[in-house]
């Protein structure tokens, strides 16, 4: 805070503190209320469906292949997108802590020692032509009384942004798990296709040999031999394409795992799927409230609502208390004397008069941001944009 402009007595200080305590629960601006969303009473085609929720299962119970589980765990540890998302969460958490800090008194210290001519406390003074020493040591404290809730609204907005960033991290995890599992099952499918294609090539090779021997013995025509040769060539030509798809899928999985390209181990064959046969219809609509993009949008809505109150509080004066306690002496020899003691208790008042429309524009911008997010939140979930990369539960 700035240097106080007046000193308040002990009774006045107590009165100010009491007034601050009375208004501490007040905060300007709207309090967040979740927008009303109309939803049907029942899910279409949900009659006779089970109430068991497939979405309640963690990924390690959904994907029971041990090899796939190891791949997913590796991706959750090494994936670069997920590491970046975790770093953003930590950044937002520290910003939320920093936004809450002004709610508490700010305590610091100050000190200086100097010697000079026509100078006191390292600053020019009267022209007395003397060389003097000076010493200063103080303990300072300042506290802004958050009467209008400006600091609390800023802290609320920062906390909501932190929670929104954490939901975005969860969205990256969900996408990551789904991408690894999807690529792994695709890899198993390519393996089976390669196996089938190689078996077909061997079969066509045997057929070609039979027709070729018949042609040599004059039992079969050249047309039948050429047809067998064409079928063999088509089957053999598909093998390099499947092998290229396998290599490409393995590279995709390695990118998700955060490591260099290389072979990917296989587990259970695709003929024995570890997934439930189908996801039942009629799952509770409460599942939508667990979607990371929905939860992140709601936290952004909370932050936008809190920013309105913070910008509204800027129209009102800021009231603060300041104090310092220490030693001040123009001579080092008298620094420890009782006459060198210094203290002060004061209050400050600062408020806007003319800002060129800046405060009004900031307030209107925060209201427009809330309105835009409210419209986005009210859209049907199927039409909302999903996070660009990654998944996990």
C-alpha positions in Angstrom: 0.0 0.0 0.0 1.0 3.7 -0.4 2.3 5.7 2.5 -0.7 6.5 4.7 -2.1 10.0 4.5 -3.5 10.2 8.1 -3.1 8.4 11.4 -6.1 6.7 13.1 -6.4 6.4 16.8 -6.8 3.0 18.6 -10.6 3.5 18.9 -10.9 4.5 15.3 -8.8 1.4 14.3 -11.1 -0.9 16.3 -14.1 0.8 14.7 -12.6 0.3 11.2 -11.9 -3.4 11.9 -15.4 -4.0 13.2 -16.8 -2.4 10.1 -14.6 -4.6 7.9 -15.8 -7.7 9.8 -19.4 -6.7 9.2 -19.1 -6.3 5.5 -16.6 -9.1 5.0 -19.4 -11.4 3.9 -20.6 -9.0 1.1 -19.3 -9.3 -2.4 -20.4 -7.4 -5.4 -21.5 -9.1 -8.6 -23.8 -12.1 -9.3 -23.3 -15.4 -7.5 -23.0 -18.3 -9.8 -26.2 -20.3 -10.5 -26.1 -23.3 -12.8 -28.1 -22.6 -15.9 -31.3 -24.6 -16.2 -31.1 -27.3 -18.9 -34.3 -29.0 -20.1 -33.9 -32.8 -20.4 -36.4 -35.5 -21.2 -37.9 -37.6 -18.4 -36.7 -40.8 -20.0 -34.2 -42.0 -22.6 -35.6 -43.0 -25.9 -35.6 -46.8 -26.4 -34.7 -47.2 -22.7 -37.6 -49.5 -21.8 -36.5 -52.7 -20.3 -32.8 -51.7 -20.2 -30.5 -52.4 -17.3 -29.7 -49.7 -14.8 -26.1 -50.8 -14.5 -23.8 -48.0 -15.6 -21.0 -49.0 -17.9 -19.5 -45.5 -17.4 -18.8 -46.2 -13.7 -16.1 -48.8 -14.6 -12.5 -47.6 -14.5 -10.4 -48.3 -17.6 -8.5 -51.2 -16.0 -11.7 -53.1 -15.6 -12.9 -52.3 -19.1 -9.6 -53.3 -20.8 -8.6 -56.6 -19.2 -5.7 -57.4 -21.5 -2.6 -57.2 -19.3 -0.5 -56.1 -22.3 -2.9 -53.3 -23.1 -3.0 -52.2 -19.4 0.8 -51.9 -19.4 0.7 -49.8 -22.6 -1.9 -47.5 -21.1 0.0 -47.1 -17.9 3.2 -46.2 -19.9 1.2 -43.6 -21.9 -0.2 -42.0 -18.7 3.4 -41.7 -17.5 5.3 -40.6 -20.6 2.8 -38.9 -23.0 4.0 -35.4 -23.8 0.5 -33.9 -24.2 -0.5 -35.2 -20.7 2.7 -33.9 -19.2 1.9 -30.5 -20.7 -1.6 -30.6 -19.3 -0.3 -31.5 -15.8 2.1 -28.6 -16.0 -0.8 -26.3 -16.9 -2.8 -27.6 -13.9 0.2 -26.8 -11.5 0.5 -23.4 -13.1 -3.2 -22.6 -12.5 -3.0 -24.0 -9.0 -0.2 -21.6 -8.1 -2.0 -18.7 -9.8 -5.1 -19.5 -7.6 -2.9 -19.4 -4.5 -1.4 -16.1 -5.6 -4.9 -14.6 -6.2 -6.0 -15.5 -2.7 -2.8 -14.1 -1.0 -4.1 -10.4 -0.9 -6.8 -11.5 1.5 -4.1 -11.7 4.2 -1.9 -8.9 5.6 1.2 -8.4 3.6 4.3 -8.2 5.9 7.8 -7.1 4.8 10.9 -5.4 6.0 13.1 -2.5 4.9 16.5 -1.4 5.9 19.3 0.9 4.8 22.6 2.2 6.1 24.5 5.1 4.5 27.0 7.9 5.0 27.3 11.1 2.9 27.4 14.9 2.8 24.1 16.9 2.5 22.3 13.5 2.5 20.1 11.6 5.0 18.8 8.1 4.5 20.6 7.9 1.1 18.6 10.9 -0.2 19.6 14.5 -0.7 18.8 16.8 2.3 19.5 20.3 3.4 22.8 22.0 2.5 24.5 21.9 5.9 27.9 21.0 4.6 28.3 18.2 7.0 29.1 14.5 6.5 26.6 12.4 8.4 25.6 8.7 8.8 22.1 7.4 8.7 20.4 4.0 9.5 16.9 2.7 8.9 15.3 -0.7 9.8 11.6 -1.2 9.7 9.0 -4.0 9.7 6.1 -3.1 7.5 2.6 -4.5 7.2 -0.3 -3.6 4.9 -3.8 -5.1 4.5 -6.5 -4.1 2.1 -10.0 -4.4 3.6 -11.9 -6.4 1.0 -15.2 -4.5 1.6 -16.6 -4.9 -1.9 -15.3 -8.4 -2.5 -12.9 -7.6 -5.2 -10.1 -9.9 -3.9 -12.5 -12.6 -3.1 -14.1 -12.5 -6.6 -10.6 -12.6 -8.2 -9.7 -15.6 -6.0 -12.9 -17.3 -6.9 -12.3 -16.8 -10.6 -8.7 -18.1 -10.3 -9.9 -21.2 -8.4 -12.5 -21.9 -11.1 -9.9 -21.5 -13.8 -7.7 -24.0 -11.9 -10.5 -26.5 -11.7 -11.3 -25.9 -15.4 -7.6 -26.6 -16.3 -7.8 -29.8 -14.2 -10.9 -31.0 -16.1 -9.0 -30.3 -19.3 -6.2 -32.5 -18.0 -8.8 -35.3 -17.3 -10.0 -34.9 -20.8 -6.5 -35.4 -22.1 -6.3 -38.6 -20.0 -9.6 -39.9 -21.3 -8.7 -39.3 -24.9 -5.2 -40.8 -24.4 -6.6 -44.0 -22.9 -9.1 -44.3 -25.7 -6.5 -43.6 -28.4 -4.1 -46.2 -27.1 -6.8 -48.8 -26.7 -8.3 -48.1 -30.1 -4.9 -48.3 -31.9 -4.1 -51.5 -30.0 -7.3 -53.2 -31.1 -6.7 -51.9 -34.6 -3.2 -53.5 -34.5 -4.7 -56.9 -33.4 -7.2 -56.6 -36.3 -4.3 -56.0 -38.8 -2.5 -59.0 -37.3 -5.5 -61.2 -38.0 -5.9 -59.7 -41.5 -2.2 -60.4 -42.2 -2.6 -64.0 -41.0 -5.7 -64.5 -43.1 -4.0 -63.0 -46.2 -0.9 -65.1 -45.8 -3.1 -68.3 -45.5 -5.0 -67.2 -48.6 -1.7 -66.6 -50.4 -0.5 -70.1 -49.5 -3.9 -71.5 -50.7 -3.7 -69.6 -54.0 -0.2 -70.8 -54.5 -1.3 -74.4 -54.1 -4.1 -73.8 -56.6 -1.8 -72.2 -59.1 0.6 -75.2 -58.9 -2.3 -77.6 -59.5 -3.6 -75.7 -62.5 0.0 -75.2 -63.8 0.7 -79.0 -63.6 -2.6 -79.7 -65.4 -1.7 -77.2 -68.1 1.7 -78.9 -68.6 0.0 -82.3 -68.9 -2.5 -80.9 -71.3 -5.5 -81.4 -69.0 -6.2 -77.7 -68.3 -6.2 -74.6 -70.4 -3.9 -71.7 -70.0 -6.9 -69.5 -69.1 -7.5 -71.3 -65.9 -3.8 -71.2 -65.0 -3.7 -67.4 -65.7 -6.8 -66.9 -63.4 -5.0 -68.8 -60.6 -1.9 -66.8 -61.1 -3.9 -63.5 -61.0 -5.6 -64.6 -57.8 -2.2 -65.5 -56.2 -0.8 -62.1 -57.3 -3.7 -60.2 -55.8 -3.4 -62.1 -52.5 0.3 -61.6 -52.3 0.0 -57.8 -53.2 -2.2 -57.2 -50.1 0.4 -58.5 -47.7 2.8 -55.5 -48.0 -0.1 -53.1 -47.6 -1.2 -54.7 -44.3 2.4 -54.8 -43.1 2.7 -51.1 -43.8 -0.5 -50.5 -41.8 0.8 -52.5 -38.9 4.1 -50.5 -38.9 2.1 -47.3 -39.1 -0.2 -48.3 -36.2 2.8 -49.4 -34.1 4.4 -45.9 -34.7 1.1 -44.3 -33.7 1.0 -46.2 -30.4 4.7 -45.4 -29.7 4.0 -41.6 -30.2 1.2 -41.9 -27.6 3.5 -43.8 -25.3 6.1 -41.0 -25.7 8.9 -43.2 -27.0 10.8 -43.9 -30.3 9.2 -46.1 -33.0 9.5 -49.8 -32.3 7.6 -53.1 -32.1 4.5 -53.3 -29.9 3.8 -56.4 -27.9 0.5 -58.2 -28.4 -1.7 -59.8 -25.8 -5.0 -61.6 -26.2 -6.1 -62.3 -29.8 -9.0 -60.2 -31.2 -11.1 -63.4 -31.5 -11.4 -63.3 -27.7 -12.5 -59.7 -27.0 -12.3 -58.4 -23.4 -15.0 -55.7 -23.9 -18.7 -56.0 -23.1 -20.7 -57.0 -26.2 -22.4 -53.6 -26.3 -23.1 -50.5 -24.2 -26.7 -50.6 -23.1 -29.1 -47.8 -24.0 -30.7 -45.7 -21.3 -27.5 -44.7 -19.4 -28.3 -42.0 -16.8 -28.0 -38.4 -18.1 -25.8 -37.7 -15.0 -23.0 -39.1 -17.1 -22.9 -35.9 -19.0 -22.0 -34.1 -15.8 -18.8 -36.2 -15.7 -17.7 -35.2 -19.2 -14.5 -33.1 -18.9 -15.5 -30.6 -21.5 -18.8 -30.0 -19.7 -17.2 -29.7 -16.3 -14.5 -27.4 -17.7 -17.2 -25.2 -19.4 -19.0 -24.9 -16.1 -15.9 -23.9 -14.2 -15.2 -21.3 -16.9 -18.7 -20.0 -16.3 -18.1 -19.7 -12.6 -14.9 -17.7 -13.3 -16.7 -15.4 -15.7 -19.4 -14.8 -13.1 -16.8 -13.9 -10.5 -14.9 -11.6 -12.9 -18.1 -9.5 -13.1 -18.0 -8.9 -9.4 -14.3 -8.1 -9.5 -14.7 -5.5 -12.3 -17.7 -4.0 -10.6 -15.7 -3.6 -7.3 -13.2 -1.5 -9.3 -15.8 1.4 -9.3 -15.6 1.6 -5.5 -12.7 2.9 -3.4 -10.1 0.5 -2.0 -9.5 0.9 1.7 -6.4 -0.4 3.4 -4.5 -0.4 6.7 -0.8 0.1 6.9 1.7 0.1 9.8 5.4 0.0 10.4 7.6 -0.6 13.4 11.4 0.0 13.5 14.4 2.1 14.1 15.3 5.4 12.4 18.5 7.4 13.3 20.6 10.0 11.6 23.6 8.7 13.5 24.7 5.1 13.8 25.8 5.7 17.4 22.2 6.5 18.3 20.6 3.7 16.4 20.0 1.6 19.5 18.7 4.4 21.7 15.1 4.7 22.6 14.7 8.0 20.7 15.4 6.1 17.5 12.2 4.0 17.8 9.7 4.6 15.0 6.2 3.4 14.4 3.1 4.4 12.5 -0.5 3.1 12.0 -2.5 4.5 9.2 -5.2 4.0 6.6 -5.4 4.6 2.9 -8.3 5.4 0.6 -8.0 5.2 -3.2 -10.7 5.2 -5.8 -11.3 6.1 -9.4 -12.7 9.4 -10.7 -12.0 9.4 -14.4 -10.5 6.4 -16.3 -11.5 7.2 -19.8 -14.2 4.5 -19.8 -11.7 1.7 -19.0 -13.6 0.4 -16.0 -17.0 0.5 -17.7 -15.5 -1.3 -20.7 -14.0 -4.0 -18.5 -17.3 -4.5 -16.7 -19.3 -4.8 -19.9 -16.7 -7.1 -21.4 -17.0 -9.4 -18.4 -20.8 -9.5 -18.7 -20.5 -10.3 -22.4 -18.1 -13.1 -21.6 -20.5 -14.6 -19.1 -23.4 -14.3 -21.7 -21.3 -16.0 -24.3 -20.3 -18.9 -22.0 -23.9 -19.3 -20.8 -25.1 -19.7 -24.4 -22.4 -22.2 -25.0 -23.3 -24.1 -21.9 -26.9 -24.3 -22.8 -26.2 -26.0 -26.2 -27.0 -29.7 -26.4 -23.9 -31.8 -25.4 -23.8 -33.5 -28.8 -23.2 -30.2 -30.5 -20.4 -29.0 -28.2 -16.8 -29.1 -29.4 -14.8 -31.7 -27.6 -11.2 -31.4 -26.5 -8.8 -31.6 -29.4 -6.5 -34.3 -28.0 -6.6 -37.1 -25.5 -8.9 -39.2 -23.0 -9.0 -41.4 -19.6 -11.1 -42.0 -16.6 
